[in-house]
Amino acid sequence: MLIEQSLVIPLPAVQEYLADTNPWWVAGKGIDSDMQAWPKRAYFTSFMRLIKAIDVRRAVVVIGPRRVGKTVMLTQAVQDLLDSGVSGSRIMVAQMDVPLFSGQSLGSLVKLFIDTHRHKLDDPTSVLYVFFDEIQYLKDWETHLKVLVDTHKGVRFVATGSAAAALRMKSRESGAGRFSDFVLPPLTFAEYLDFCGQTHLVQDIAALDAARPEYHAPNIAALNAEFINYLNYGGFPEAVMNPSVRQDPRRYLRQDIVDKVLQKDLPSLFGISDTQELNRFFNVLAYNTGMEVAPAGLSKDTGLSKTRIDEYLEYLEAAFLIKRVHRLSDNARRLQRATSYKVYLTNPSIRAALFGIVRAEDPAMGRLVETAIWSQWLHSTDTIASLHYARWKEGRTDYEVDLVGLAASTQKPRFAVEIKWSDRAWSDWSELKSLRKFMAQHPLARPPLVTTLTQAGSATIDGKQVDFTPSSLHCYTIARNLLQQAG
């Protein structure tokens, strides 16, 4: 018996699914109430400003690691448009990772949307808004999206995707001026406190320099407790808002955040075929986040060639999983031939998702605190390029300063930070031999900073002022100031 059937998913089924997932097509309806209750990322205002800049004919492409709130922010953008008076029938969201859209082109979905509501594209006062979520699941998405931008003047296109490496590469290679990248990083510590309703743990105090606000923690023990929570799960909005995820981040986050990025999010674009090997390599880096590594040493320890290591590092960095930080020598200059560098997770919570939660006394806390502070600076693309660490040797003595900021104009040190998760340096200045050596050799624009567990204040060391502040408060200060500047 011959059964005739079409292997193409019928358009009425696609149309019905779009109607179900775009409830605002019915007058008076909006997004899901649970989604409305979620706090907004600090980036939401600038994201909406970009979406509403309809005079700029570019698609907004939101890139970033998994589980940092891209889909939630997109959905909240829909509600913002509805609240501003845009008719729900003029907004479409298509989730490109659903099987029903298999074989559907971006153009066919846009045409179906336009035909369903009988939109007229020649009305300059009635802009359509089309959102493609997880766009990387469509082959050659960048080519299709560019064509749509060129041919549909009355449509504002927004795309999101978790395959950060693929999206970043494709948008730069094929966008040809038609894409505006919008990077959404993990939650900062300041955003984490906002999300969990603990912002009261930090007070904004009057500062002599209005450009550099100062903050105070009345209960540093409580702030430190939340800081440890942040290290364990606070980089992910879903974990902050969902008690089940908080209690077992490995169970809920590992697959989406790590496995899919390393095994399913197109590492082949970087010439990587052995994803299991890539996964093992990343596990080593994640466990040792904040450690200085050398390609030669990594090659010896892992059995991988230096070329393969470079490929893996390039992919992991493009996928927003790691950040390489370069070393300065004793003269505070970048080495001409870098033989070592530090590798940090871009989100300290990834370590807990892989290896389990850490506690205040855990040996890994020092490097995780350092990772958290570095990860806040990643929210400023201008600043992070000027940040390094310094390490040098004099005789048999090794010296290292955790963070050194260089002035853009002179490439000379502006500030230096020694990151610690204890109060020993507050009373025992021998703990600061590297910082003291560095500040004696290099005049700094502001007093060097030492982070502590609980102590705050200033001291005169070797005739120069040195400031002390708790690591948790310093982490918050960086984040809050950068977010306000991004405003």
LUMSEFI-175877 format. One record per residue (C-alpha): z negated, y negated, x negated; residue in one letter. Coordinates in steps of 0.1 Angstrom, whole numbers, plus 2048, in hexadecimal, padded with zeros to 3 digits. Example, Ala and Ser with C-alpha at 12.3 -4.5 7.8 and 13.67 -1.06 7.14 Angstrom:
<pts>
7B282D785a
7B980B777s
</pts>
This chain:
<pts>
800800800m
80B7DF7F1l
7F37C27F6i
80079F7F0e
7E77867E5q
7E87657D2s
7D67617B2l
7D373C7B7v
7B372E7C7i
7BE71D7E8p
7BB6F77EAl
7A76F980Bp
78C70C7F8a
78B6F27DDv
78A6D67F6q
76D6E7809e
7596EA7E9y
75F6C67E0l
7536BB802a
7346D07FEd
72C6C27DCt
73469E7E5n
71D699803p
722673801w
744678810w
731679831v
727655839a
70264E833g
6FB66B81Ck
6F36697F7g
6EA67F7DAi
6CF69B7DBd
6AC68D7E1s
69E6A07C4d
6B86907ADm
6AF66E7BBq
68B6737B2a
69267978Ew
68B65C776p
6AA64C767k
6B164D742r
6AD62D72Fa
6D362E72Ay
6DB62D74Ff
6DF607752t
6F8606735s
70A625743f
70F614765m
71A5F4754r
736608743l
74061A763i
7425F9776k
7575E875Ca
7765F1770i
78C5D775Ed
78B5EE73Fv
7A460A744r
791626732r
78064673Da
75B647735v
754668722v
72F670721v
727687703i
7076956F6g
6F36B56F3p
6EB6CC70Fr
6CE6C6728r
6C96A1720v
6D1695743g
6F768E743k
6FD69E765t
6DE68E774v
6E966C767m
70B671775l
6FD67A798t
6E665C797q
70464778Fa
7136527AFv
6F56477C2q
6F56257B0d
7196207BBl
7106297DFl
6F36117DEd
70A5F57D1s
7215F97EFg
73B6117E3v
7466287FFs
73D64D7F9g
761657801s
76C6447E2r
7576597CBi
75F67D7BFm
74B6947A8v
75B6B479Ca
7466CC788q
7606DC771m
74B6FA767d
74D70A78Av
76572878Dp
7757197ACl
7866FF796f
79671977Fs
7BA71177Dg
7B76EF78Cq
7C26D1778s
7B06B0778l
7CF6A1788g
7CF6B97A5s
7AA6B27ACl
7B068D7ACv
7CE6917C4k
7BA6A77DBl
79E68C7DCf
7B76707E3i
7CA6857FEd
7A969080Ft
79E66C814h
7C165D817r
7B96437FCh
7D26297F2k
7D36217CDl
7E56007D1d
7C55EE7DDd
7B65DD7BFp
7955D67D1t
78E5FB7D9s
78860E7B9v
7846347BAl
7696457A4y
770668797v
75667B783f
75F69B770f
73F6AD766d
7416C7749e
7656BD743i
7686D3723q
76D6F1739y
7916E5740l
7AA6ED724k
7BA6CE715d
7A46B872Bw
7A969A714e
7CF69A71At
7CB69D740h
7B1682741l
7C566A72Ck
7E366E744v
7CC668762l
7BF647753v
7E363C74Cd
7F164476Et
7D463C786h
7CB617781k
7B461679Fg
79E633794v
78063277Dr
77C65376Bf
75B65F75Dv
75868174Ba
73A69373Dt
7376B2727g
71E6C6713s
7366D36F9a
72F6B46E4a
7426C06C6a
7626C66DAa
75F6A76EEl
7596916D0r
77669F6BDm
78E69F6DBk
78567D6E7s
78C66D6C5r
7AC6806BEe
7BD67E6E0s
7AD6616F2g
7C46476E2a
7AE62B6EFg
7AA639711r
78764770Df
765635709s
74C64D6FAd
72864A708f
70F65E6F4v
6F066A707l
6D66766EEp
6B668B6F5p
698679704l
6866616EDt
6606636ECf
65F642700a
67565171Be
66067071By
64165C723l
65464A73Fd
66066B74Ef
63E67B74Fc
62C65C75Ag
61765673Bq
625634730t
602626734h
5F7638714l
60961C701v
6035F7705q
61A5DB6FBd
6075C16E8i
61159E6DEa
62459D6BEa
62A5806A6l
64E58B6A3d
65D58E6C6a
67A5A26B8a
6625BD6ADr
64A5C56CAp
6295D66C1e
6185F16D4y
5F45FF6D5h
5E76216E0a
5C461D6EFp
5BF6436F0n
5D16516D2i
5C56746D9a
5D66736FBa
5F66656ECl
5F66806D1n
5F369B6EBa
61268E6FDe
62368A6DCf
61E6B06D5i
62B6B76F8n
64A6A16F0y
6506B66D0l
64E6D66E4n
6646CE702y
6666A8707g
6896A36FAg
6976B371Af
6936A173Cp
6946C274Fe
6766CF73Ba
6626B0741v
6696B1767m
6666D776Cn
6446E8765p
65470A762s
66B6FE746v
64E6ED735r
63970C734q
654722724d
66F70D713p
67E72B701r
68573D721r
696720733y
6A670B717l
6B17226FBr
6D172F70Cq
6DE70E719d
6D46F86FCi
6DB70F6DEv
6EE72E6E7d
70A71D6FBk
70F7026E1v
71171B6C5l
7247376D6q
7377286F4k
73D7036EDd
75D7066D9l
75170A6B5p
7747176AEs
7806F36AEl
76E6F168Df
77E711680g
75E725687i
764749693s
74375A68Bd
72C74A6A5t
71076369Eq
71075867Ae
70F733685l
6F273B69Cn
6DE74B67Fr
6E672E669f
6DA715683f
6BA728689n
6B1724664v
6B76FF665l
6A46FA686a
68670D679y
6856F865An
68E6D766At
6866BA652g
6896CF633m
69F6C4616e
6BC6DC611v
6D76E05F7a
6F86F05FEp
6F57065DFa
6D37125EAg
6DE71860El
6FB72C601s
6E47415ECk
6CB746607d
6E374D623t
6FF75E611g
71874561Fl
73273360Bs
72E70E606k
74E70861At
74071C637r
71F709635i
7326E8637d
7456F4656e
7256FE667y
7136DD65El
7316C966Be
7316DB68Cy
70C6DA691l
70B6B568Be
7296AE6A2a
7176C36BDa
6F96AB6BAf
6E26C76AEl
6DA6BB68Bi
6DC69C676k
6E069B651r
6CD68063Ev
6D767761Bh
6C16715FDr
6BB6535E8l
6B16545C4s
6956405B3d
6AC6225B1n
6B06245D7a
6D562B5D6r
6E96475E5r
6F26635CDl
7176635C4q
7176895C6r
6FE6955E0a
6EF6B65D7t
6D56B75F2s
6CC6A6613y
6B46AB630k
6BE6BB650v
6AC6B1670y
6AF6BD694l
6BB6A16AAt
6A26AD6C4n
6816BA6B7p
67C6CE6D7s
6986E66CDi
6806F66B4r
6687006D0a
68570C6E5a
68E7246C9l
66D72E6B9f
6517256D2g
63A7086D7i
6276F76BAv
6036EA6BAr
5F26CD6A9a
5E76E368Ce
6076F6687d
6156F4663p
6376E9672a
6286CA681m
62E6B4663g
6536BB663r
6566B9689l
645697689v
65E68B66Fe
67A69A683t
66E6886A3a
66D666691i
69066B682w
69D6766A4s
6926556B4q
6A864269Bw
6C66576A6l
6C76416C5h
6D46246B0s
6F562D69Ft
6F460D68Bd
6D261367Dt
6D3638676i
6EF63365Ca
6D861D647s
6BB636646l
6B564E62Ah
699660618y
69165B5F3a
6886765DBr
6886755B5w
676684597k
66467457Ae
65A68C55Fg
6496A9572r
640694590t
6546955B0d
6556775C7y
6616745EBe
66165A606v
669667628d
67E64A636l
68E62C625v
6A3612638g
6BE600624l
6CA5DD62Ca
6EE5DD637a
6F85BF622s
6E75C7601t
6E15ED604q
6BE5E75F7k
69F5F5607p
6925E1625r
6755F862Ff
666619627a
65263263Cv
63B64E631e
63766764Ei
61767B651k
60568E66Cw
5E268965Es
5CA66D656d
5C4676631r
5DA65A623a
5C6640637w
5A864561Fs
5B8657601d
5D46425F3w
5DC65C5D9s
5EF66D5F6e
60864F5F4l
6136535D0k
6386545D9s
6366365F0l
6226225D8r
63B6295BCk
6586205D3f
64A5FF5DFm
6415F55BBa
6655F95B1q
6765EA5D0h
66C5CA5E3p
66D5D2608l
6745BA625a
6565C7638r
6365D962Ep
63B5FE629p
62E614645l
619634644v
616648664t
5F565A66Bt
5E5671684l
5CE657694t
5C863A67Cq
5D861767Fa
5D45F766Bg
5DE5E864As
5D25EB626a
5DA5DA605t
5E55F45EDi
5F05EB5C9d
5F05C65D5g
6075CC5F2k
6025D0617q
6075F3625v
6065F964Bd
5F961865Cf
60062567Ft
5FE646691p
61E65A690s
61F65E6B6s
61C6386BAl
6376316A0h
64E64A6B1c
6496386D2y
64E6166C2t
66F61F6B3i
67C62D6D3a
6706116EAr
67E5F66D3n
6A06076D0l
6A360D6F5l
69A5E96FDq
6B45DD6E4q
6CE5F46F4a
6C35E6716g
</pts>
